[in-house]
């Protein structure tokens, strides 16, 4: 059947979860995004929302509390072949 209120809520939750996972992936693999997040997590998350990343308030709150040191450690564990370096920072 489908089409009920629960189906809509499930779809919204799935979309939101995909965006949470994508954002964590960006923070783990993109040095520039990680730097932006480290400098101002709330502004970074707002910027991502403006670019279409749907996050609810609870997700924004939880993501804004990710520890930059732990993100950097996770990025190191992933390895350089999957990393996107920030050439802007290399030149300054």
C-alpha positions in Angstrom: 0.0 0.0 0.0 2.1 2.9 1.3 1.4 6.6 1.1 0.7 7.1 4.8 2.1 9.6 7.2 4.6 7.0 8.4 6.0 6.5 4.9 6.6 10.3 4.5 8.4 10.4 7.9 10.5 7.4 7.0 11.5 9.0 3.7 12.4 12.3 5.5 14.5 10.4 8.1 16.3 8.4 5.3 17.1 11.6 3.4 18.3 13.3 6.6 20.5 10.2 7.5 22.0 10.2 4.0 23.0 13.9 4.5 24.5 13.1 8.0 26.6 10.3 6.5 27.6 12.5 3.5 28.7 15.3 5.9 30.7 13.0 8.1 32.3 11.6 4.9 33.2 15.1 3.7 34.7 16.0 7.1 36.8 12.8 7.0 38.1 13.2 3.5 38.1 16.9 2.6 40.8 18.9 4.4 39.3 22.2 3.4 35.9 21.3 4.7 37.4 19.9 7.9 39.3 23.2 8.4 36.1 25.3 7.9 34.2 23.0 10.4 37.0 23.3 12.9 37.0 27.2 12.6 33.2 27.5 13.1 31.1 24.3 13.2 27.8 26.1 13.3 28.6 28.4 10.3 29.9 25.4 8.4 26.7 23.4 9.0 24.6 26.4 8.1 26.6 26.8 4.8 26.0 23.1 4.1 22.3 23.5 4.8 22.2 26.4 2.3 23.7 24.1 -0.3 20.9 21.6 0.1 22.1 19.4 3.0 18.9 18.8 4.9 19.7 18.5 8.6 17.3 18.8 11.5 18.2 20.7 14.7 19.1 17.5 16.6 21.5 16.5 13.8 23.1 20.0 13.6 23.5 20.0 17.4 25.2 16.5 17.4 27.4 17.3 14.4 28.5 20.6 15.8 29.9 18.8 18.7 32.2 16.5 16.7 35.7 16.9 18.0 38.1 18.3 15.4 41.0 16.2 16.8 39.0 13.1 16.4 38.0 14.0 12.8 41.7 14.6 12.0 42.6 11.3 13.5 39.9 9.5 11.5 41.1 11.3 8.4 44.6 10.0 9.0 43.3 6.5 9.5 41.5 6.6 6.1 44.8 7.4 4.3 45.9 9.9 1.7 44.5 8.1 -1.4 41.0 9.0 -0.3 41.8 12.5 0.9 41.1 15.8 -0.8 43.9 18.2 0.1 43.4 21.9 0.6 45.9 23.5 -1.8 44.9 27.0 -0.6 46.3 26.2 2.8 49.5 24.7 1.3 50.3 28.0 -0.5 49.9 30.3 2.5 
